[in-house]
Amino acid sequence: MAERLLIQVQNKIRARHYSIRTEQAYIYWIKAFIRFHKYQHPNTMGDREVTDYLTHIAVKKQVASNTQNQALSAILQRFPLLIH
């Protein structure tokens, strides 16, 4: 399932003509998001899980706000219904 999911992400990103580096970064953030939630399928998650993950990378990983925004964009690229 994970490979099919990532191929869908890759196809969507390529259809929008994003750079290869953006594609790699988005796939990284989507994988990290799924791992953080112990491989729970993103379709079963919502606002709370996204907020928890973004808080985690900001506080524990100490990423910059632009990096946090990139992670959010990556998650929403594949799962636009997560944020209501």
ABEGO torsion letter per residue (X at the ends): XAAAAAAAAAAAAAAAGBBAAAAAAAAAAAAAAAAAAGGBBAAABBAAAAAAAAAAAAAAAGBBAAAAAAAAAAAAAABAAABX
